[in-house]
Amino acid sequence: MTGVQDAIHIHVNGEVWTWRSGATVADLLRDLDMRTERVAVELNLEILDRAMFDQRPLKDGDRVEILGFIGGGSL
C-alpha cells in the first residue's frame, strides 16, 4: 500500500485486515491464491454471485466470509 489514505479495514473470516482501497472481491481471492470456482463468498451476510467478484469493490467495514469447497470421496 502506498499510504494510509489508500487503506481500508475489512473483516475476512472474522479477522480484521488492512487492505487496499479499490480492490475487488476477485482481487482479494487472487491475492489469497484462491480459485473463484472453488469458493463461495458471503459479503455482509449475503452470498455474492461469482459473476460479481470482479465488479464488487471492497469497502471499509465490509465483512467477508470465504468458504472453500473440498472435493473427493464417494458415497
N, CA, C and O atoms as a MOPAC input file, in Angstrom:
PM7 MOZYME 1SCF
protein

 N      0.83000 1    -1.18300 1     0.00000 1
 C      0.00000 1     0.00000 1     0.00000 1
 C      0.87200 1     1.24400 1     0.00000 1
 O      1.93700 1     1.27500 1     0.61700 1
 N      0.40500 1     2.26700 1    -0.70100 1
 C      1.23700 1     3.44600 1    -0.83400 1
 C      1.04300 1     4.45100 1     0.27900 1
 O      1.92800 1     5.27300 1     0.51400 1
 N     -0.08600 1     4.41500 1     0.97500 1
 C     -0.29600 1     5.37600 1     2.04500 1
 C     -1.54400 1     5.05700 1     2.82100 1
 O     -2.35500 1     4.22100 1     2.42200 1
 N     -1.68100 1     5.73600 1     3.93300 1
 C     -2.81700 1     5.48500 1     4.81600 1
 C     -4.13200 1     5.77100 1     4.10200 1
 O     -5.10600 1     5.04800 1     4.31000 1
 N     -4.18600 1     6.81000 1     3.26300 1
 C     -5.42400 1     7.14100 1     2.57200 1
 C     -5.84200 1     6.04700 1     1.60000 1
 O     -6.99500 1     6.02400 1     1.17100 1
 N     -4.94700 1     5.15000 1     1.24300 1
 C     -5.25200 1     4.06900 1     0.32200 1
 C     -5.71000 1     2.80300 1     1.04700 1
 O     -5.97900 1     1.78900 1     0.40200 1
 N     -5.80000 1     2.84800 1     2.36700 1
 C     -6.11100 1     1.65800 1     3.15100 1
 C     -7.56500 1     1.65300 1     3.60400 1
 O     -8.15100 1     2.69200 1     3.90700 1
 N     -8.12300 1     0.45600 1     3.64100 1
 C     -9.43800 1     0.24200 1     4.22700 1
 C     -9.29600 1    -0.90200 1     5.22800 1
 O     -8.30600 1    -1.63400 1     5.20200 1
 N    -10.27100 1    -1.05400 1     6.09900 1
 C    -10.27300 1    -2.15400 1     7.04900 1
 C    -11.47200 1    -3.03400 1     6.73400 1
 O    -12.61100 1    -2.56600 1     6.69600 1
 N    -11.20200 1    -4.30400 1     6.51200 1
 C    -12.26100 1    -5.27200 1     6.22900 1
 C    -12.11500 1    -6.43300 1     7.20300 1
 O    -11.05600 1    -6.63000 1     7.79900 1
 N    -13.17200 1    -7.18500 1     7.35300 1
 C    -13.15500 1    -8.38700 1     8.18400 1
 C    -13.17100 1    -9.57500 1     7.23600 1
 O    -14.08300 1    -9.70800 1     6.42000 1
 N    -12.17200 1   -10.43400 1     7.33900 1
 C    -12.09400 1   -11.62900 1     6.49600 1
 C    -12.09400 1   -12.84500 1     7.41200 1
 O    -11.17200 1   -13.05000 1     8.20200 1
 N    -13.14500 1   -13.64300 1     7.28700 1
 C    -13.31500 1   -14.83200 1     8.13100 1
 C    -13.08400 1   -14.50800 1     9.60600 1
 O    -12.42900 1   -15.25800 1    10.33000 1
 N    -13.64100 1   -13.36900 1    10.03300 1
 C    -13.59900 1   -12.98700 1    11.43900 1
 C    -12.38500 1   -12.19700 1    11.88100 1
 O    -12.33000 1   -11.76000 1    13.03100 1
 N    -11.40800 1   -11.99800 1    11.00400 1
 C    -10.20600 1   -11.23700 1    11.35800 1
 C    -10.21300 1    -9.88200 1    10.66500 1
 O    -10.63400 1    -9.77000 1     9.51300 1
 N     -9.74700 1    -8.85300 1    11.36900 1
 C     -9.66500 1    -7.51900 1    10.77600 1
 C     -8.39200 1    -7.43100 1     9.95300 1
 O     -7.30100 1    -7.73200 1    10.43700 1
 N     -8.54300 1    -7.01500 1     8.70800 1
 C     -7.40200 1    -6.83700 1     7.80400 1
 C     -7.36200 1    -5.40200 1     7.32100 1
 O     -8.39800 1    -4.75900 1     7.15000 1
 N     -6.16200 1    -4.91000 1     7.10500 1
 C     -5.97200 1    -3.65000 1     6.40200 1
 C     -5.73400 1    -4.01600 1     4.94800 1
 O     -4.84600 1    -4.80900 1     4.63400 1
 N     -6.53000 1    -3.43500 1     4.06800 1
 C     -6.47300 1    -3.81200 1     2.65700 1
 C     -6.42300 1    -2.56900 1     1.80700 1
 O     -6.64600 1    -1.46500 1     2.30400 1
 N     -6.13500 1    -2.72900 1     0.53800 1
 C     -6.00100 1    -1.56500 1    -0.34400 1
 C     -7.36500 1    -1.11400 1    -0.87600 1
 O     -8.19500 1    -1.92700 1    -1.28300 1
 N     -7.56100 1     0.16100 1    -0.85900 1
 C     -8.78800 1     0.76000 1    -1.36900 1
 C     -8.89700 1     0.48700 1    -2.86900 1
 O     -7.90200 1     0.53500 1    -3.59300 1
 N    -10.10100 1     0.20300 1    -3.31900 1
 C    -10.33100 1    -0.03000 1    -4.74700 1
 C    -10.20800 1    -1.47500 1    -5.17300 1
 O    -10.55600 1    -1.81200 1    -6.30400 1
 N     -9.72000 1    -2.34300 1    -4.29200 1
 C     -9.59500 1    -3.76400 1    -4.62700 1
 C    -10.98700 1    -4.39200 1    -4.67400 1
 O    -11.88300 1    -4.00800 1    -3.92300 1
 N    -11.14600 1    -5.35200 1    -5.56100 1
 C    -12.41600 1    -6.06700 1    -5.68800 1
 C    -12.34400 1    -7.37900 1    -4.91300 1
 O    -11.28700 1    -7.77900 1    -4.42500 1
 N    -13.48400 1    -8.02800 1    -4.81500 1
 C    -13.52500 1    -9.36100 1    -4.20500 1
 C    -12.60400 1   -10.30000 1    -4.98000 1
 O    -11.88600 1   -11.09800 1    -4.37700 1
 N    -12.61800 1   -10.21300 1    -6.31100 1
 C    -11.74100 1   -11.05800 1    -7.13500 1
 C    -10.27300 1   -10.79000 1    -6.82800 1
 O     -9.47700 1   -11.72800 1    -6.78100 1
 N     -9.89900 1    -9.52900 1    -6.61800 1
 C     -8.51900 1    -9.19000 1    -6.25600 1
 C     -8.12600 1    -9.85800 1    -4.94500 1
 O     -7.02900 1   -10.40300 1    -4.82000 1
 N     -9.02700 1    -9.81100 1    -3.97400 1
 C     -8.76700 1   -10.43400 1    -2.67800 1
 C     -8.53400 1   -11.93500 1    -2.85400 1
 O     -7.58200 1   -12.48500 1    -2.30100 1
 N     -9.39000 1   -12.59000 1    -3.61500 1
 C     -9.24200 1   -14.03300 1    -3.83000 1
 C     -7.93900 1   -14.36200 1    -4.56200 1
 O     -7.26100 1   -15.33300 1    -4.22700 1
 N     -7.59400 1   -13.54700 1    -5.56400 1
 C     -6.32800 1   -13.75900 1    -6.29000 1
 C     -5.14300 1   -13.60600 1    -5.34700 1
 O     -4.22000 1   -14.42000 1    -5.36700 1
 N     -5.16800 1   -12.56500 1    -4.52400 1
 C     -4.06700 1   -12.32600 1    -3.58600 1
 C     -3.93900 1   -13.45900 1    -2.57300 1
 O     -2.84600 1   -13.73100 1    -2.07500 1
 N     -5.05200 1   -14.11700 1    -2.26900 1
 C     -5.03900 1   -15.25000 1    -1.34400 1
 C     -4.79600 1   -16.58000 1    -2.07100 1
 O     -4.81000 1   -17.64800 1    -1.45900 1
 N     -4.57400 1   -16.49000 1    -3.38200 1
 C     -4.32100 1   -17.67000 1    -4.22400 1
 C     -5.48000 1   -18.67200 1    -4.14400 1
 O     -5.27500 1   -19.87900 1    -4.01800 1
 N     -6.69500 1   -18.13600 1    -4.22000 1
 C     -7.89400 1   -18.96500 1    -4.17500 1
 C     -8.58500 1   -18.91400 1    -5.53000 1
 O     -8.77400 1   -17.84100 1    -6.10400 1
 N     -8.95500 1   -20.07100 1    -6.02700 1
 C     -9.64200 1   -20.16400 1    -7.31100 1
 C    -11.12500 1   -19.85100 1    -7.10600 1
 O    -11.77900 1   -20.42900 1    -6.23700 1
 N    -11.63700 1   -18.93900 1    -7.91000 1
 C    -13.01300 1   -18.47400 1    -7.72900 1
 C    -14.03800 1   -19.58500 1    -7.89700 1
 O    -15.09800 1   -19.53700 1    -7.27300 1
 N    -13.75200 1   -20.57500 1    -8.71600 1
 C    -14.71900 1   -21.65600 1    -8.93100 1
 C    -14.76800 1   -22.63700 1    -7.76100 1
 O    -15.62300 1   -23.52200 1    -7.73400 1
 N    -13.87100 1   -22.49100 1    -6.80700 1
 C    -13.83300 1   -23.40700 1    -5.66100 1
 C    -14.22100 1   -22.75800 1    -4.34200 1
 O    -14.02700 1   -23.34300 1    -3.27600 1
 N    -14.76600 1   -21.55500 1    -4.41100 1
 C    -15.15300 1   -20.87000 1    -3.18100 1
 C    -16.53900 1   -20.25000 1    -3.32000 1
 O    -17.01800 1   -19.97800 1    -4.42100 1
 N    -17.15500 1   -20.04100 1    -2.18400 1
 C    -18.35400 1   -19.20800 1    -2.08400 1
 C    -17.95900 1   -18.02600 1    -1.20400 1
 O    -17.20200 1   -18.18000 1    -0.24600 1
 N    -18.46900 1   -16.86600 1    -1.53100 1
 C    -18.14000 1   -15.66600 1    -0.77400 1
 C    -19.42600 1   -15.06800 1    -0.22100 1
 O    -20.37600 1   -14.78800 1    -0.95300 1
 N    -19.42500 1   -14.88400 1     1.08300 1
 C    -20.52000 1   -14.17800 1     1.74400 1
 C    -19.99600 1   -12.78800 1     2.05700 1
 O    -18.97200 1   -12.63300 1     2.72300 1
 N    -20.69700 1   -11.79500 1     1.57900 1
 C    -20.28600 1   -10.40900 1     1.77000 1
 C    -21.39400 1    -9.68200 1     2.53000 1
 O    -22.50800 1    -9.52700 1     2.02900 1
 N    -21.07500 1    -9.24600 1     3.72800 1
 C    -22.05400 1    -8.54300 1     4.56600 1
 C    -23.34300 1    -9.34900 1     4.71200 1
 O    -24.44600 1    -8.82100 1     4.56800 1
 N    -23.17700 1   -10.64500 1     5.00200 1
 C    -24.25900 1   -11.58700 1     5.29000 1
 C    -25.08500 1   -12.00200 1     4.07200 1
 O    -26.15400 1   -12.59300 1     4.23000 1
 N    -24.60800 1   -11.70300 1     2.85800 1
 C    -25.29300 1   -12.12800 1     1.63800 1
 C    -24.30600 1   -12.87200 1     0.74500 1
 O    -23.16500 1   -12.44500 1     0.56700 1
 N    -24.76700 1   -13.99800 1     0.18400 1
 C    -23.92400 1   -14.75300 1    -0.75400 1
 C    -23.76200 1   -13.92000 1    -2.01600 1
 O    -24.74100 1   -13.45400 1    -2.59800 1
 N    -22.52400 1   -13.74000 1    -2.42600 1
 C    -22.21400 1   -12.93800 1    -3.61300 1
 C    -22.11700 1   -13.85200 1    -4.83100 1
 O    -21.40300 1   -14.85400 1    -4.80100 1
 N    -22.82300 1   -13.51600 1    -5.88700 1
 C    -22.76200 1   -14.26700 1    -7.13900 1
 C    -21.35200 1   -14.16700 1    -7.70500 1
 O    -20.75300 1   -13.09100 1    -7.70500 1
 N    -20.82500 1   -15.28200 1    -8.18400 1
 C    -19.45900 1   -15.28500 1    -8.74900 1
 C    -19.27600 1   -14.24500 1    -9.85100 1
 O    -18.19200 1   -13.68300 1   -10.00600 1
 N    -20.32400 1   -13.99300 1   -10.60500 1
 C    -20.24000 1   -13.01100 1   -11.69000 1
 C    -19.94300 1   -11.61300 1   -11.16000 1
 O    -19.50900 1   -10.74500 1   -11.91800 1
 N    -20.16900 1   -11.38800 1    -9.88100 1
 C    -19.94700 1   -10.06900 1    -9.28500 1
 C    -18.56900 1    -9.91900 1    -8.64800 1
 O    -18.20700 1    -8.81500 1    -8.24000 1
 N    -17.79100 1   -10.99500 1    -8.55100 1
 C    -16.48500 1   -10.93600 1    -7.88400 1
 C    -15.59700 1    -9.84300 1    -8.46800 1
 O    -14.94300 1    -9.11300 1    -7.72400 1
 N    -15.57000 1    -9.72600 1    -9.80300 1
 C    -14.71800 1    -8.72000 1   -10.45900 1
 C    -15.30600 1    -7.32100 1   -10.38500 1
 O    -14.59100 1    -6.33200 1   -10.54400 1
 N    -16.60200 1    -7.23700 1   -10.14500 1
 C    -17.28300 1    -5.94500 1   -10.19500 1
 C    -17.47100 1    -5.31000 1    -8.82400 1
 O    -17.66800 1    -4.09900 1    -8.72900 1
 N    -17.41400 1    -6.10000 1    -7.76900 1
 C    -17.72600 1    -5.58800 1    -6.43200 1
 C    -16.46600 1    -5.12000 1    -5.71700 1
 O    -15.66200 1    -5.94300 1    -5.27900 1
 N    -16.28300 1    -3.79200 1    -5.59400 1
 C    -15.13500 1    -3.30200 1    -4.83300 1
 C    -15.36300 1    -3.53000 1    -3.33700 1
 O    -16.49100 1    -3.46500 1    -2.84800 1
 N    -14.28900 1    -3.79200 1    -2.63700 1
 C    -14.36700 1    -3.91500 1    -1.19100 1
 C    -14.41600 1    -2.51500 1    -0.59400 1
 O    -13.73200 1    -1.60200 1    -1.05500 1
 N    -15.23800 1    -2.36600 1     0.44100 1
 C    -15.41200 1    -1.06600 1     1.08000 1
 C    -15.02400 1    -1.17400 1     2.54600 1
 O    -15.09400 1    -2.24700 1     3.14500 1
 N    -14.62100 1    -0.06300 1     3.10300 1
 C    -14.24400 1    -0.02200 1     4.50300 1
 C    -15.37300 1    -0.59600 1     5.35800 1
 O    -16.52600 1    -0.18600 1     5.23100 1
 N    -15.03300 1    -1.54700 1     6.22700 1
 C    -16.01000 1    -2.14700 1     7.11600 1
 C    -16.69000 1    -3.38900 1     6.57400 1
 O    -17.44600 1    -4.03900 1     7.29600 1
 N    -16.43600 1    -3.73900 1     5.29800 1
 C    -17.05500 1    -4.94200 1     4.73600 1
 C    -16.68200 1    -6.17600 1     5.54400 1
 O    -15.57800 1    -6.28300 1     6.07800 1
 N    -17.62400 1    -7.10000 1     5.62000 1
 C    -17.40200 1    -8.38600 1     6.28300 1
 C    -17.45200 1    -9.47500 1     5.22500 1
 O    -18.48100 1    -9.69300 1     4.58600 1
 N    -16.33100 1   -10.15200 1     5.05200 1
 C    -16.18600 1   -11.17300 1     4.01700 1
 C    -15.95800 1   -12.52800 1     4.67700 1
 O    -15.07400 1   -12.68000 1     5.52100 1
 N    -16.75400 1   -13.49500 1     4.28700 1
 C    -16.54500 1   -14.88700 1     4.70700 1
 C    -16.26500 1   -15.67400 1     3.43900 1
 O    -17.04400 1   -15.62800 1     2.48700 1
 N    -15.16000 1   -16.39100 1     3.42800 1
 C    -14.77600 1   -17.18800 1     2.25700 1
 C    -14.88800 1   -18.65600 1     2.65200 1
 O    -14.25100 1   -19.11000 1     3.60200 1
 N    -15.70200 1   -19.38000 1     1.90900 1
 C    -15.90800 1   -20.79800 1     2.17100 1
 C    -15.33600 1   -21.59500 1     1.00600 1
 O    -15.74500 1   -21.40100 1    -0.13800 1
 N    -14.40500 1   -22.47800 1     1.28500 1
 C    -13.78200 1   -23.28900 1     0.24000 1
 C    -14.45200 1   -24.63900 1     0.11800 1
 O    -14.89000 1   -25.21900 1     1.11200 1
 N    -14.53100 1   -25.13700 1    -1.10900 1
 C    -15.10100 1   -26.44900 1    -1.38000 1
 C    -13.98500 1   -27.46700 1    -1.50700 1
 O    -12.97500 1   -27.21300 1    -2.16200 1
 N    -14.16500 1   -28.59400 1    -0.89500 1
 C    -13.18700 1   -29.67500 1    -0.98600 1
 C    -13.86800 1   -30.85300 1    -1.66600 1
 O    -14.92000 1   -31.31800 1    -1.22800 1
 N    -13.25500 1   -31.32400 1    -2.73700 1
 C    -13.83200 1   -32.44400 1    -3.48800 1
 C    -13.18200 1   -33.75500 1    -3.12400 1
 O    -12.18900 1   -33.81400 1    -2.39900 1
 N    -13.77600 1   -34.79600 1    -3.65100 1
 C    -13.18600 1   -36.12100 1    -3.43700 1
 C    -14.11400 1   -37.03000 1    -2.67100 1
 O    -15.11900 1   -36.60100 1    -2.10600 1
 N    -13.75300 1   -38.29000 1    -2.66600 1
 C    -14.54500 1   -39.27500 1    -1.93800 1
 C    -15.72200 1   -39.75000 1    -2.75000 1
 O    -16.00500 1   -39.24400 1    -3.83600 1
 N    -16.39500 1   -40.72800 1    -2.20200 1
 C    -17.59400 1   -41.23700 1    -2.86000 1
 C    -18.54700 1   -41.72800 1    -1.77800 1
 O    -18.14600 1   -42.00600 1    -0.64800 1
 N    -19.79700 1   -41.82700 1    -2.14900 1
 C    -20.81700 1   -42.27000 1    -1.20100 1
 C    -21.09400 1   -43.73800 1    -1.35100 1
 O    -21.92900 1   -44.28500 1    -0.63000 1

